[in-house]
Structure formats: C-alpha cells, structure tokens
Amino acid sequence: MPKSFVTIRVRSIVESLNFYCGFLGFKLKNKLSPSRKTELALIENANSFMIQLVCRHDQSQVDNQQSAIILSFKTDDLKQQINLLKGNGYPFSQFDLPGGKKGIHFEDPNGVSIAYLN
C-alpha cells in the first residue's frame, strides 16, 4: 500500500477506471475485492499522484458534489485539455487565477470536482 493517496467513493469501478485511466491517463496499480460488497482500485498518474477508488455495492448512491475535495492538476497546455474535454463531450467551466493564469473545472462521473491549472 502506498504511503499517500486520496480516496474517492465511486458508483462503479469500471466506469471510474474508464474515466481516470482512459481519459485522464492514470494507470491501474492494483485492484481487489476485500469483500463481496466492496471493490477497490488504486490508480497513479505520471507524477506519482495516487487515488484509491472505493465502490461499496451496498450503498447505491454516491454524492461527491457536496464534498470539499477538488483534484487539481497543473498543465502546460490548457487549450489541449479544453479540446480534450470538448471532444469527449464533458461539460466544463473556465476561471481566472491571480497573475493572469487560467483554469478549467469539470467533474468525474461520480461528481468529484477536477481542475486543470496552467
């Protein structure tokens, strides 16, 4: 088990892996089912940032929209990220940061807030 990671509750491990690995470029490090009701997946991005996805099959609703978690990632090419979001049909919003920097905000399939910052 890694020393540091963020845990996110998800509705579906498969849907979440498709988003984080297929769209955001994370790699699956480990996947297990400690019980019939629970699935876990540990994913990592190129900067060694790790997320543990947790799916509890006995909890049908997952509401991360009220969570204080925002996953923020630095990008050197914000326009590329915008085009990727547009091309895949993901809604997003743009915002300004101090010093003339920009950012974009969108959500994963489970309502977790994600931001790209330049």
Buried (B, 14 or more C-beta within 10 A) or exposed (E): EEEEBEEBBBBBBEBBBEBBBEBBEBEEBEEEEEEEEBBBBBBBBEEEBBBBBBBBBEEEEBEBEEEEEEBEBEBEEBEEBBEBBEEEEBEBEEEEEEEEEBBBBBBBBBBBBBBBBB
